[in-house]
Amino acid sequence: MILTVCMSPSVDVTIELDSLNVGKVNVVKSKTLSFTGKALNVAIGVARLGEEAFATGFMYRENGVLFENALKREGVPYSFIYNEGRVRENYKCIDQKSMLTEINDVGGKVTEDKLVALLQTIRTRSNDADVTVISGGLPRGVAPEYYRELFRAVSPRSLRITDAEGAKLFAALGAGIDLVKPNLEELQQSLGQEFHSKDELISGCRELIARGAKNVLLSLGKDGAIITDGSRHYYCKSINVAVNSTVGAGDGMVAAAAVMMQKGAGLQEILRAGVAAGTATVTSFGTVSFTKEKYREVFENLHVTEFY
């Protein structure tokens, strides 16, 4: 089983426009509502790959049932720590050139007893988890150091994956992580550097390894991804597909990587699966995950190369 922990769920309102004109009236071509959160997207991706997922984390009373219904439709069991208030709403505007503009709301607050309750839930649920994924933002007012507490609560028998940035990422690394999945922008922002060549990218990944990561899966967007354990480095170029939305692509990558890690796969297969899932996700508009059929189609056309 793969356990996913979501601290900051959101209602994602994805709007398709011909173009986004600031200061003018914009006419919506289509609109889709998704009941999401990075770790919830991962759980859905795991389920679509035919594996068992379990979702937990924080949820809010006013509209939390909508998230429960969405997970039920995907066949994902769940158990949330409920809080007063309403889940935040994020707006994602996509124009005809696939340019994404995001307006993200701030997450709700949680009380100290709820923070403690989630840690206990993780201690219990991770005993049955082959892999535990903790990703995304934190509720309003919660310090980044809480990420370290979250991973310290994970059972030693469970592999650990995180998709976070900045202070949250560094806090998680302090507890020891089996796989981190930044994208290039997140890596650069977290380390305060710019990377251009493959050697520079590997140098940045090695800094995360020095801080506590065993492996780094670095997403390069349409250019594919790199995976490294600090001594072995592999690259997988994505294939050309029609990009309808980049929403959820990173979460799809994490889902496929988690499934491969659960199966004991090596770095090359983890990388290939991650790129396949991320690529498959971008072909659909207004959805938070990929179809298994598209994933398989992309997977069969990917090739991994080693570099030094």
LINZILIN-V968840 format. One record per residue. N is the residue number from 0. RES is the residue in one small letter. SS is DSSP state (helix for helix, strand for strand, loop for the rest). OMEGA is omega in whole degrees, -180 to 180 (none if undefined). Layout:
N/RES/SS/OMEGA
N/RES/SS/OMEGA
This chain:
0/m/loop/177
1/i/strand/180
2/l/strand/176
3/t/strand/-175
4/v/strand/-177
5/c/strand/-179
6/m/loop/-174
7/s/loop/179
8/p/loop/179
9/s/strand/168
10/v/strand/-180
11/d/strand/177
12/v/strand/-179
13/t/strand/-174
14/i/strand/177
15/e/strand/-179
16/l/loop/171
17/d/loop/175
18/s/loop/179
19/l/loop/-178
20/n/loop/-178
21/v/loop/179
22/g/loop/-180
23/k/loop/176
24/v/loop/178
25/n/loop/-179
26/v/loop/-178
27/v/loop/176
28/k/loop/177
29/s/strand/-179
30/k/strand/179
31/t/strand/176
32/l/strand/177
33/s/strand/179
34/f/strand/-159
35/t/strand/-174
36/g/loop/-171
37/k/helix/-178
38/a/helix/176
39/l/helix/176
40/n/helix/178
41/v/helix/179
42/a/helix/179
43/i/helix/178
44/g/helix/177
45/v/helix/-180
46/a/helix/-180
47/r/helix/174
48/l/loop/176
49/g/loop/180
50/e/loop/-177
51/e/loop/176
52/a/strand/173
53/f/strand/-176
54/a/strand/173
55/t/strand/-178
56/g/strand/-180
57/f/strand/176
58/m/strand/-174
59/y/strand/-165
60/r/loop/-172
61/e/loop/-178
62/n/loop/-179
63/g/helix/-179
64/v/helix/178
65/l/helix/178
66/f/helix/177
67/e/helix/180
68/n/helix/180
69/a/helix/179
70/l/helix/177
71/k/helix/180
72/r/helix/180
73/e/helix/-179
74/g/loop/-179
75/v/loop/174
76/p/strand/-173
77/y/strand/172
78/s/strand/-174
79/f/strand/170
80/i/strand/-173
81/y/strand/180
82/n/strand/176
83/e/loop/176
84/g/loop/-172
85/r/loop/176
86/v/loop/-179
87/r/strand/178
88/e/strand/177
89/n/strand/-180
90/y/strand/-179
91/k/strand/-178
92/c/strand/-178
93/i/strand/180
94/d/loop/-174
95/q/loop/176
96/k/loop/-179
97/s/loop/175
98/m/loop/-177
99/l/strand/173
100/t/strand/-175
101/e/strand/173
102/i/strand/-173
103/n/loop/177
104/d/loop/177
105/v/loop/-179
106/g/loop/179
107/g/loop/-180
108/k/loop/172
109/v/loop/-180
110/t/loop/-177
111/e/helix/-179
112/d/helix/177
113/k/helix/176
114/l/helix/178
115/v/helix/-178
116/a/helix/179
117/l/helix/178
118/l/helix/179
119/q/helix/177
120/t/helix/179
121/i/helix/179
122/r/helix/-177
123/t/helix/-174
124/r/helix/-176
125/s/helix/175
126/n/helix/180
127/d/helix/-175
128/a/loop/173
129/d/loop/-180
130/v/strand/174
131/t/strand/-180
132/v/strand/175
133/i/strand/-174
134/s/strand/175
135/g/loop/-176
136/g/loop/179
137/l/loop/175
138/p/loop/-179
139/r/loop/175
140/g/loop/-180
141/v/loop/-176
142/a/loop/179
143/p/loop/-179
144/e/loop/177
145/y/helix/177
146/y/helix/178
147/r/helix/178
148/e/helix/180
149/l/helix/-178
150/f/helix/175
151/r/helix/178
152/a/loop/-178
153/v/loop/179
154/s/loop/178
155/p/loop/-179
156/r/loop/-177
157/s/loop/171
158/l/strand/-173
159/r/strand/177
160/i/strand/173
161/t/strand/173
162/d/strand/-177
163/a/loop/-178
164/e/loop/174
165/g/helix/-176
166/a/helix/178
167/k/helix/179
168/l/helix/-177
169/f/helix/177
170/a/helix/179
171/a/helix/-179
172/l/helix/178
173/g/loop/179
174/a/loop/-178
175/g/loop/-175
176/i/strand/179
177/d/strand/179
178/l/strand/171
179/v/strand/-177
180/k/loop/173
181/p/loop/164
182/n/strand/-174
183/l/helix/-179
184/e/helix/180
185/e/helix/178
186/l/helix/-179
187/q/helix/-180
188/q/helix/-178
189/s/helix/-177
190/l/helix/179
191/g/loop/-180
192/q/loop/172
193/e/loop/-179
194/f/loop/-177
195/h/loop/-179
196/s/loop/177
197/k/helix/178
198/d/helix/179
199/e/helix/178
200/l/helix/179
201/i/helix/178
202/s/helix/178
203/g/helix/178
204/c/helix/180
205/r/helix/177
206/e/helix/176
207/l/helix/178
208/i/helix/178
209/a/helix/-179
210/r/helix/176
211/g/loop/178
212/a/strand/174
213/k/strand/-179
214/n/strand/177
215/v/strand/174
216/l/strand/-173
217/l/strand/179
218/s/strand/178
219/l/loop/179
220/g/helix/-178
221/k/helix/179
222/d/helix/178
223/g/loop/-176
224/a/strand/176
225/i/strand/170
226/i/strand/-179
227/t/strand/171
228/d/loop/-180
229/g/loop/178
230/s/loop/175
231/r/loop/-176
232/h/strand/-180
233/y/strand/180
234/y/strand/176
235/c/strand/178
236/k/loop/177
237/s/loop/175
238/i/loop/180
239/n/loop/177
240/v/loop/174
241/a/loop/-177
242/v/loop/177
243/n/loop/178
244/s/loop/176
245/t/loop/-178
246/v/loop/176
247/g/loop/-177
248/a/helix/179
249/g/helix/179
250/d/helix/175
251/g/helix/177
252/m/helix/179
253/v/helix/-180
254/a/helix/-179
255/a/helix/178
256/a/helix/180
257/a/helix/179
258/v/helix/179
259/m/helix/178
260/m/helix/177
261/q/helix/-179
262/k/loop/179
263/g/loop/-178
264/a/loop/177
265/g/loop/-176
266/l/helix/-177
267/q/helix/-180
268/e/helix/175
269/i/helix/180
270/l/helix/-178
271/r/helix/179
272/a/helix/-180
273/g/helix/179
274/v/helix/179
275/a/helix/-179
276/a/helix/178
277/g/helix/179
278/t/helix/-180
279/a/helix/-178
280/t/helix/-174
281/v/loop/-179
282/t/loop/-177
283/s/loop/178
284/f/loop/171
285/g/loop/177
286/t/loop/-176
287/v/loop/-178
288/s/loop/-174
289/f/loop/171
290/t/loop/-180
291/k/helix/-179
292/e/helix/179
293/k/helix/178
294/y/helix/-180
295/r/helix/180
296/e/helix/-180
297/v/helix/-177
298/f/helix/-177
299/e/loop/-177
300/n/loop/-179
301/l/loop/179
302/h/loop/-179
303/v/strand/177
304/t/strand/177
305/e/strand/175
306/f/strand/-171
307/y/loop/none
